[in-house]
Amino acid sequence: MAYLHRSDPVAAMEAFLAKIAPHDPHPEVRALSVELRSDGPSAVFALSERAAGALAELLVGYVDPDDCGSCADCGKPLDKNLCCVACGRVDGIFGLTIASRAADVRRREGGRHGAPTTEG
């Protein structure tokens, strides 16, 4: 149902307002007007204070499905594999695991091809 009105913002707003209307103690008091224009239908919605607050919460709380966070090194976006699109660093627990494993391999390789180590 989350994607039902993705291509029709007017229908999405109508569904949103219908969903919250039964809980609005003062639906007649209008605090905000929102105009939606698209290639399809357009509409103007008069929102009560409660509806305006609910819409604001919804907008602030939105998380883009492609937002996987930011790189701890350079701050650029991470891709779905938690790899930085700019510097290539792998982030998160997955990145820490890979970095730790790579360090272990480097130590072992250094031990075989370099000076003796005390590791068993």
N, C-alpha and C positions, 0 to 999 in steps of 0.2 A: 504494500500500500504506500510505502514511502516514495515510490517513483510514479505513482498514479498521475499526479498533476505536474510532473517535471516540465512538460512542454506547454503547459497552460497555467501561467502564474495567476490569472484571474480566478480560475477554478480552484487553485490551491489556496488563495486568500479566502474565498468563499467557504471552503471546507474548514479552514482554520478558524474563522470567525464563528461558524456554526458549532464547531466543537467546544469553544469556550463560552459561548453565549449563555447557556443554562446556569453558569456559575457567576455571572456578572451581576452584582447587586444593584448597579445603577447604569443599565445599558442605554438609557435615554440621554445621559450626560456625555456630550461629545467633546473629546480632548484633542483629536488629531484627524486630519484627512490624509489619505494615501491615494495617489493616483497611479494606476498601473497601465502602461501602454506596451503593447507587443504587436507582432505581425498579425496576431489573431485578435481576439476581443480585448477591449480596454474597459476600465471601470474606475470609479472614484469610490473609496470606502471611507465612511465616517466612523472612526473608532472611539469607543469610550476610553476612559482613563485605564481601566483594567485591560482592555484589549490592546491598547497602545503599549502598556507595560509588558504584556505577554509577547507581543511582536518583538519588542526590543530585546527581551530575554532570549527569544528564539534566534534572532539575528546574531547576538553576541555569542551565544552558545554553539553556533554552527561550526562544524569542523569539516573541511573539505576532505572527501574520501582519498584524495591523492596526497594529502599532507601527512608525511611520515616524520616530521620534525626537522630540526636544523642540525647541521654539523657542529660538533663540539669544538672543532679547530677553526673553521673559517666562517661559520654561521650560514652557509648556503643550504638550500633544501636537500633532503635525503630522498633517494628513490625508494621504490617498494622493497628493495633488498637492503635498505638502510645504508646504502653507499652514497657518499656525497657526490652530487652532480658536478661540483667544481674541482675538488681536490682528490676525490677518489677514496678518501678515508672511509672505512666501514665503521659504523657507529653502533651504540647500544650494547647490550649483553652479547649479541652475536659478534660484534666487532671486537669486544674485549676478549672473547673466547678465541677468535682467530689470531689476534695480536699475541695472546699468551702462548698459543700453540706455535706460532711462528718463532717466538723467542726461544721456546724449548728446542725446536728444530735447529735454530742457529747455534745454540749452546752445544747440542750434540754434534753438529757438523763441525764446529770449531774444535771440539774435543778429538774428533777423528782425524782432522786434517791439520790441526795446529798443536799447541802445547798440550801436554797431558792435563786432565782434569781430575778432580777428586770425586766426581759423580759416579755412581755405580751403575 
